[in-house]
Amino acid sequence: MKKIAIIGARISGLYLANLLEKEKDFDYKIFEKRSKLNLEEGYGIQLSVNCIKLLNNIGFKNIPASDVFFPTKVNFFKSNNPKKICDINLTQFNDDLNRYTTTKRTTLLKFLLKNIPEHKIKFNISINNLDYSNDIKVCFSDESEANFDFLIIADGVFSQSKLIISKESLKAKYNNSVALRGKLNKYDDNNISIFMGSNFHYVIYPVNQNNEYNFVAILQKKLTELELNNQQILQSEDFINSLKKTITNSSLTNLENLTEIQAFPVFVSKDLPTINQKNIFLSGDALFAFPPSFAQGASQSIETAQDIYESIISGSDNLYKNRISRIYSINWRSKLNLFAFHLSNPINIFIRNIILKYFSKNKKFLQIYLGKIYKNWCVGLNLCLKSSIGLREFPDW
């Protein structure tokens, strides 16, 4: 029996564990440095069709309908103008079984956890060192050691485990922006709404059928080293109020009923790590953290975990060859979106809005810009999942 170590009980690692739970020839264990998982966070998460297809294959379609929402459009606004610029119809990327979905992050985590036996997750433990000269020998923080056939590092954007096998320069970099997240209990639109302001944007969308809405804003803001490393400053009332004021000074959205507010700096990946060690994989944000402007973070974490599973089962070593082009494609779109959302020059904003109006109704463009991400990968993958012997064909991204 092959032994697998998964470092990190996050979305990517938990999804992979769900797949491995059905495999009799593989024994896995999840190692998590935190003392417990925070399942009370009510913040939202967007799951596009490429991800929903995978989740539905492990039973996500059976969770209570009241716990998820199926938006049909993405609406675009200037932050200081109630008149909608344009919208994109999301239903064109759906099929009969799989729809663009929003929900609470905790809803997804609880779903992924329910099929994993408690003894499969060990808390308060991390990697101290690795020896992969023969097998993969892991030295843990509790001074224990164990040998594994496969090692999956999925412990997030600030992965310390990754640095053991890759260069220090591959640490995620501060993106000169700050995220402000919270929960709205009342809003007038049951779709995804994007509001674009000068050097900031924010997104509002329902997370279930109970009139709960997620709010997330991304604001360009340079922080000092002291601010970056001091949670007390980041979560202080003064700091959060300064962010809210930046938004409300040039928007029409009322943030008085915004609750469960948190602020945190945004870190992104600049380069992809080169992993030359056989049977060692990176997944989720440990592999690559995208700018938060294309809503693909969770979806790509799940896609990558699926690819790792496919590689383990089939013995293929083409994982990163296939995944790199996918990552670059999404990263480019994320950067372009962020640039367009944060324009401040009136002439540039005017031109952006004209372009948005035109391309939001151009089906050929939408199939290239969104459809290639939302659909193409899963079309090939669904055919692969019907095969019981692990043969995989990856489409041209």
C-alpha positions in Angstrom: 0.0 0.0 0.0 1.3 3.4 -1.0 1.6 6.1 1.8 0.7 9.7 1.1 1.3 12.7 3.3 -0.9 15.8 2.7 0.5 18.9 4.4 -2.3 21.3 5.1 -6.0 20.8 5.9 -7.3 23.4 3.5 -9.6 23.2 0.4 -7.0 21.6 -1.9 -5.8 19.0 0.6 -9.2 18.1 1.9 -10.6 17.6 -1.7 -7.6 15.4 -2.5 -8.3 13.4 0.7 -11.9 12.8 -0.4 -10.7 11.3 -3.7 -8.1 9.1 -1.9 -10.6 7.9 0.6 -12.1 5.8 -2.1 -8.8 4.2 -3.1 -7.9 0.9 -1.3 -4.3 0.9 -2.5 -3.4 4.3 -1.0 -3.2 5.3 2.7 -3.1 9.0 3.4 -2.7 11.3 6.4 -3.3 15.0 6.7 -0.9 17.1 8.8 -2.1 20.5 9.9 0.0 23.1 11.8 -3.1 24.8 13.3 -4.7 23.5 16.4 -8.1 23.3 14.7 -10.0 24.4 11.6 -12.0 27.6 11.7 -15.4 26.5 10.5 -17.2 29.5 11.7 -16.0 32.0 9.1 -19.0 33.2 7.2 -17.1 34.7 4.3 -18.2 33.8 0.8 -16.6 31.8 -2.0 -17.3 31.6 -5.7 -17.2 28.2 -7.4 -17.2 28.3 -11.2 -18.5 25.4 -13.3 -15.0 23.9 -13.8 -14.8 23.4 -10.1 -18.5 22.5 -9.5 -18.2 19.5 -11.9 -15.5 18.1 -9.7 -17.2 18.8 -6.4 -20.5 17.3 -7.7 -18.6 14.1 -8.5 -18.0 13.6 -4.8 -21.5 14.6 -3.7 -21.6 18.4 -3.4 -24.8 18.4 -5.4 -26.5 16.7 -2.5 -26.0 19.5 0.1 -29.1 21.4 1.2 -30.2 23.8 -1.5 -30.6 26.5 1.1 -26.9 26.5 1.8 -25.9 27.6 -1.8 -26.9 30.1 -4.3 -26.8 30.0 -8.1 -26.2 33.5 -9.5 -27.2 34.0 -13.2 -25.3 37.2 -13.9 -22.3 39.3 -13.1 -23.3 43.0 -13.0 -20.7 45.8 -13.5 -21.1 49.3 -11.9 -19.1 52.4 -11.4 -18.9 52.6 -7.6 -20.4 56.1 -7.6 -23.2 55.5 -10.2 -26.3 53.3 -9.6 -26.7 52.8 -13.4 -25.4 49.4 -14.5 -22.7 49.5 -17.1 -23.4 46.0 -18.4 -23.7 42.4 -17.3 -22.4 38.9 -18.2 -24.8 36.0 -18.4 -23.3 33.1 -16.4 -25.9 30.6 -17.4 -24.2 30.2 -20.8 -21.4 28.3 -19.1 -23.7 26.0 -17.1 -25.1 22.7 -18.0 -28.1 20.6 -16.7 -26.1 19.3 -13.7 -23.5 22.0 -13.0 -24.1 25.6 -12.3 -22.0 28.6 -11.2 -22.3 28.5 -7.4 -21.7 30.8 -4.5 -21.7 29.7 -0.9 -20.0 30.2 2.5 -16.4 29.0 2.8 -17.4 27.1 5.9 -20.2 25.3 3.9 -17.5 23.9 1.5 -15.1 23.0 4.3 -17.7 21.1 6.3 -18.7 19.2 3.2 -15.1 18.3 2.4 -14.5 17.2 6.0 -17.6 15.0 6.5 -16.2 12.0 4.6 -12.7 12.2 6.2 -12.3 10.1 9.4 -11.0 12.1 12.3 -7.9 10.0 12.8 -6.8 10.9 9.3 -6.0 14.5 10.3 -3.3 15.3 12.8 -3.2 18.9 14.2 -0.4 21.0 15.8 2.2 19.5 13.5 4.3 20.8 10.6 7.4 19.8 8.6 10.9 20.5 10.0 12.9 18.8 7.3 12.8 16.4 4.3 15.1 13.7 3.0 14.2 12.5 -0.4 17.4 10.8 -1.5 15.6 7.5 -1.5 12.0 7.4 -0.2 10.4 10.6 1.0 11.4 10.9 4.7 9.6 13.6 6.6 10.9 15.0 9.9 8.0 16.6 11.8 7.9 19.4 14.4 7.1 16.9 17.2 10.4 15.2 16.4 8.7 12.2 14.8 9.7 10.8 11.4 7.9 8.8 8.8 8.5 7.6 5.2 6.0 8.3 2.4 5.7 7.4 -1.2 4.0 10.7 -2.1 4.2 14.2 -0.4 1.6 16.9 -1.2 2.3 20.3 0.1 -1.0 22.3 0.4 -0.5 24.5 3.4 -1.4 27.8 1.8 0.1 31.0 0.5 2.6 31.3 3.3 3.7 27.7 3.0 6.8 27.0 5.0 7.0 23.4 3.8 7.4 24.7 0.2 10.5 26.6 1.2 12.3 23.4 2.2 12.2 22.2 -1.4 12.2 25.4 -3.3 13.9 28.8 -3.4 13.4 31.5 -0.8 12.7 33.9 -3.6 9.5 32.0 -4.3 7.8 33.4 -1.2 4.5 35.1 -2.0 4.9 38.9 -2.5 2.8 41.7 -1.0 0.7 43.0 -3.9 0.4 46.6 -2.5 -3.3 46.0 -1.9 -5.5 45.2 1.1 -8.7 43.1 1.2 -11.6 44.1 3.4 -14.1 41.3 3.9 -17.4 41.2 5.7 -21.0 40.0 5.7 -24.1 42.0 4.6 -27.5 40.9 5.8 -29.4 42.9 3.4 -28.8 43.8 -0.3 -31.1 44.4 -3.3 -29.5 42.2 -5.9 -29.3 38.4 -6.1 -26.5 38.3 -8.5 -22.8 39.0 -8.4 -22.2 42.8 -8.4 -18.8 44.3 -9.1 -18.3 48.0 -8.3 -15.3 49.7 -9.8 -13.7 52.8 -8.2 -10.5 54.7 -8.4 -7.8 52.3 -7.2 -10.3 49.9 -5.6 -13.1 47.6 -6.4 -15.6 45.6 -4.3 -17.8 42.6 -5.0 -21.2 41.7 -3.4 -23.0 38.4 -3.8 -25.4 36.1 -2.0 -23.9 33.0 -0.3 -27.1 31.1 0.4 -30.9 31.4 0.2 -31.1 33.1 3.6 -30.4 36.7 2.5 -26.8 36.6 3.6 -24.3 38.3 1.3 -20.6 38.3 1.0 -18.7 41.6 0.7 -15.1 41.8 -0.3 -13.2 44.9 -1.4 -9.6 45.1 -2.8 -8.0 48.5 -2.3 -4.6 49.6 -3.5 -2.6 50.5 -0.4 1.1 50.3 0.5 1.8 49.0 4.0 4.9 49.3 6.0 6.7 46.2 7.2 5.4 47.0 10.7 1.8 47.1 9.4 2.2 43.9 7.3 3.3 41.9 10.3 1.0 43.3 13.0 -2.5 41.8 13.1 -3.4 44.2 15.9 -2.9 47.2 13.5 -4.7 45.4 10.6 -7.7 44.6 12.7 -7.8 47.8 14.6 -11.0 49.9 14.3 -9.0 52.9 13.0 -7.5 50.9 10.2 -10.7 49.2 9.1 -12.6 52.5 9.3 -10.0 54.2 7.1 -10.6 51.5 4.4 -14.4 51.8 4.7 -14.1 55.5 4.4 -12.0 55.2 1.2 -14.9 53.1 -0.3 -17.8 55.1 1.0 -16.3 58.5 -0.1 -16.7 57.4 -3.7 -19.5 54.9 -3.8 -23.2 54.6 -3.1 -23.1 51.4 -1.1 -24.1 51.6 2.5 -21.6 49.7 4.7 -23.3 50.5 8.0 -24.7 47.0 8.3 -21.4 45.3 7.3 -20.5 42.8 10.1 -17.7 40.2 10.8 -15.2 42.6 9.2 -11.6 41.6 8.7 -8.8 43.3 6.8 -5.7 41.6 5.5 -2.9 42.3 3.0 -3.0 40.6 -0.3 -0.1 38.3 -1.2 0.4 36.8 -4.7 2.8 34.5 -6.4 5.3 36.0 -8.8 6.8 32.8 -10.1 6.1 29.1 -10.3 8.3 26.8 -8.3 10.3 24.2 -10.1 9.9 20.9 -8.4 12.3 18.3 -9.6 11.7 15.7 -6.8 9.6 12.8 -8.0 6.3 12.2 -6.2 6.4 15.6 -4.4 3.6 18.0 -5.4 2.5 21.5 -4.6 -1.2 22.4 -4.6 -3.5 25.3 -3.9 -2.0 28.6 -2.9 1.2 26.8 -2.0 1.7 26.2 -5.7 0.4 29.6 -6.9 -1.6 32.4 -5.3 -3.5 34.5 -7.9 -4.5 38.1 -7.6 -8.1 38.2 -6.2 -9.9 39.5 -9.3 -10.9 36.5 -11.3 -12.6 34.4 -8.6 -10.6 31.3 -9.4 -8.6 30.7 -6.2 -10.7 27.9 -4.7 -11.5 26.5 -8.2 -7.9 26.2 -9.1 -7.0 24.6 -5.8 -9.5 21.9 -6.5 -8.5 21.5 -10.1 -4.8 21.1 -9.0 -5.8 18.5 -6.4 -7.7 16.6 -9.1 -4.6 16.7 -11.4 -2.4 15.4 -8.5 -4.8 12.6 -7.9 -4.8 11.7 -11.6 -1.0 11.7 -11.6 -0.8 9.5 -8.5 -3.3 7.0 -9.8 -2.0 6.8 -13.4 1.7 7.2 -12.6 1.9 10.2 -15.0 4.7 12.8 -14.5 3.1 15.4 -16.8 1.3 17.3 -14.0 3.2 20.5 -14.1 3.6 20.6 -17.8 -0.2 20.6 -18.1 -0.9 22.9 -15.2 1.7 25.6 -15.9 -0.1 26.9 -19.0 -3.4 26.9 -17.1 -1.9 28.9 -14.3 -0.3 31.5 -16.6 -3.6 31.9 -18.5 -5.6 32.6 -15.3 -2.9 34.8 -13.8 -2.9 36.9 -16.9 -6.7 37.3 -16.8 -6.5 38.1 -13.1 -4.0 40.9 -13.6 -5.9 42.3 -16.5 -9.1 42.4 -14.5 -7.4 44.1 -11.5 -5.9 46.7 -13.8 -9.3 47.4 -15.4 -11.3 47.5 -12.2 -8.9 50.1 -10.6 -8.6 52.7 -13.3 -8.7 56.2 -12.1 -8.3 58.4 -15.2 -11.7 59.5 -16.5 -10.8 59.0 -20.2 -9.5 55.5 -19.4 -12.6 54.7 -17.4 -14.8 55.9 -20.3 -13.0 53.6 -22.8 -13.1 50.7 -20.3 -16.8 51.0 -20.0 -17.3 51.0 -23.8 -15.1 47.9 -24.1 -17.0 46.2 -21.3 -20.4 46.9 -22.9 -19.2 45.5 -26.2 -17.4 42.4 -25.0 -20.0 41.4 -22.4 -22.4 40.5 -25.2 -19.8 39.1 -27.6 -20.2 35.3 -27.2 -17.1 34.5 -29.1 -15.0 36.6 -26.8 -16.7 35.3 -23.7 -16.0 31.7 -24.7 -12.3 32.5 -25.1 -12.0 34.7 -22.0 -14.3 32.8 -19.6 -15.4 29.6 -21.3 -11.9 28.4 -21.8 -11.5 28.6 -18.1 -14.9 27.5 -17.0 -15.6 24.7 -19.4 -12.8 23.4 -21.6 -10.7 21.8 -18.9 -13.7 19.9 -17.4 -15.0 18.7 -20.7 -11.8 16.7 -21.1 -11.7 15.8 -17.5 -15.3 14.5 -17.4 -14.4 12.0 -20.1 -11.4 10.9 -18.1 -13.5 10.5 -14.9 -15.6 7.9 -16.7 -12.6 5.8 -17.1 -11.9 3.4 -14.2 -8.3 2.6 -15.1 -6.8 6.1 -14.6 -6.0 6.9 -18.2 -6.1 10.7 -18.6 -6.2 13.0 -21.6 -5.7 16.7 -20.9 -7.2 19.2 -23.4 -5.1 22.0 -25.0 -5.5 25.0 -22.7 
